[in-house]
Amino acid sequence: MANYEKPVIIDTEEHYEGVYAASGDNTDSGVSAPKCDSKYMNGVWHAPDYNNTTSYIQRFGCNGCPAFRYNGCGLQLEKYWGSYDVDNGNRYPNWERIGHQPYDAIDWGDVGMC
């Protein structure tokens, strides 16, 4: 350690992050993480509840969304690596895709929900 040189910090107007602070961050490159496309969920994950529930949002929650995970929304749980780009405009639950409102009574004869 005889040749150790103390790092020098230079304050500049053009740079707002250090090399290490920006490592792995993709927001500076103009790429942003994908967002929830549901007009009802607003980016909030809803777990399905299969016990005596009568509305779509209660019974099915976010089920059917490509980002659905058993323990939360994949858009929030996983680091964004571009894998969700193929789902652009399609990140919402099946019941919304079919055209149901969140608090509509469940139509068990509706194809795709059984």
C-alpha positions as semicolon CSV with decimal commas, in nm:
position;residue;x (nm);y (nm);z (nm)
1;M;0,000;0,000;0,000
2;A;0,295;0,234;-0,027
3;N;0,176;0,359;-0,369
4;Y;-0,182;0,438;-0,266
5;E;-0,320;0,754;-0,421
6;K;-0,623;0,916;-0,265
7;P;-0,906;0,962;-0,519
8;V;-0,976;1,319;-0,625
9;I;-1,335;1,444;-0,641
10;I;-1,398;1,702;-0,910
11;D;-1,724;1,898;-0,908
12;T;-1,854;1,968;-1,259
13;E;-2,182;2,101;-1,395
14;E;-2,202;1,847;-1,681
15;H;-2,175;1,526;-1,481
16;Y;-2,416;1,438;-1,206
17;E;-2,314;1,077;-1,128
18;G;-1,990;0,904;-1,057
19;V;-1,871;0,600;-1,248
20;Y;-1,972;0,360;-0,972
21;A;-2,308;0,525;-0,907
22;A;-2,408;0,480;-1,270
23;S;-2,297;0,118;-1,301
24;G;-2,587;-0,093;-1,423
25;D;-2,831;0,196;-1,435
26;N;-3,020;0,227;-1,762
27;T;-3,221;0,543;-1,693
28;D;-2,942;0,773;-1,813
29;S;-2,943;0,613;-2,159
30;G;-3,302;0,721;-2,228
31;V;-3,442;0,374;-2,160
32;S;-3,718;0,358;-1,903
33;A;-3,869;0,057;-1,732
34;P;-4,206;-0,060;-1,868
35;K;-4,526;0,053;-1,699
36;C;-4,858;-0,112;-1,616
37;D;-5,104;-0,072;-1,905
38;S;-5,417;-0,136;-1,698
39;K;-5,653;0,157;-1,666
40;Y;-5,780;0,012;-1,336
41;M;-5,470;-0,121;-1,159
42;N;-5,261;0,197;-1,187
43;G;-4,940;0,003;-1,130
44;V;-5,065;-0,150;-0,803
45;W;-5,046;-0,530;-0,785
46;H;-5,365;-0,708;-0,675
47;A;-5,341;-1,066;-0,554
48;P;-5,622;-1,302;-0,655
49;D;-5,859;-1,397;-0,373
50;Y;-6,042;-1,721;-0,442
51;N;-6,253;-1,718;-0,122
52;N;-6,611;-1,595;-0,162
53;T;-6,531;-1,298;-0,383
54;T;-6,775;-1,180;-0,644
55;S;-6,600;-0,910;-0,849
56;Y;-6,328;-0,950;-1,110
57;I;-6,066;-0,739;-0,934
58;Q;-6,118;-0,923;-0,604
59;R;-6,134;-1,275;-0,747
60;F;-5,869;-1,257;-1,020
61;G;-5,662;-0,949;-0,934
62;C;-5,378;-0,907;-1,183
63;N;-5,399;-1,268;-1,301
64;G;-5,349;-1,294;-1,676
65;C;-5,112;-1,000;-1,703
66;P;-4,776;-1,102;-1,857
67;A;-4,600;-0,939;-1,559
68;F;-4,810;-1,129;-1,300
69;R;-4,607;-1,315;-1,038
70;Y;-4,743;-1,509;-0,741
71;N;-4,581;-1,264;-0,501
72;G;-4,621;-0,931;-0,682
73;C;-4,585;-0,750;-1,011
74;G;-4,288;-0,855;-1,220
75;L;-4,245;-0,494;-1,331
76;Q;-4,168;-0,403;-0,970
77;L;-4,000;-0,723;-0,849
78;E;-3,755;-0,779;-1,131
79;K;-3,484;-0,554;-1,265
80;Y;-3,572;-0,424;-1,609
81;W;-3,360;-0,589;-1,875
82;G;-3,582;-0,523;-2,176
83;S;-3,761;-0,858;-2,159
84;Y;-4,101;-0,693;-2,108
85;D;-4,076;-0,484;-2,426
86;V;-4,268;-0,750;-2,621
87;D;-4,566;-0,688;-2,391
88;N;-4,598;-0,314;-2,458
89;G;-4,963;-0,211;-2,443
90;N;-5,068;-0,555;-2,322
91;R;-4,987;-0,546;-1,948
92;Y;-5,328;-0,585;-1,786
93;P;-5,539;-0,871;-1,645
94;N;-5,750;-1,107;-1,856
95;W;-6,081;-0,974;-1,723
96;E;-5,986;-0,625;-1,841
97;R;-5,875;-0,764;-2,178
98;I;-6,220;-0,921;-2,223
99;G;-6,387;-0,591;-2,137
100;H;-6,511;-0,628;-1,779
101;Q;-6,510;-0,352;-1,518
102;P;-6,322;-0,422;-1,192
103;Y;-6,631;-0,442;-0,970
104;D;-6,865;-0,616;-1,215
105;A;-7,021;-0,937;-1,088
106;I;-6,834;-1,237;-1,230
107;D;-6,996;-1,401;-1,532
108;W;-6,883;-1,762;-1,496
109;G;-7,010;-1,845;-1,844
110;D;-6,771;-1,598;-2,003
111;V;-6,512;-1,779;-2,212
112;G;-6,160;-1,713;-2,092
113;M;-6,243;-1,658;-1,725
114;C;-6,328;-2,014;-1,623
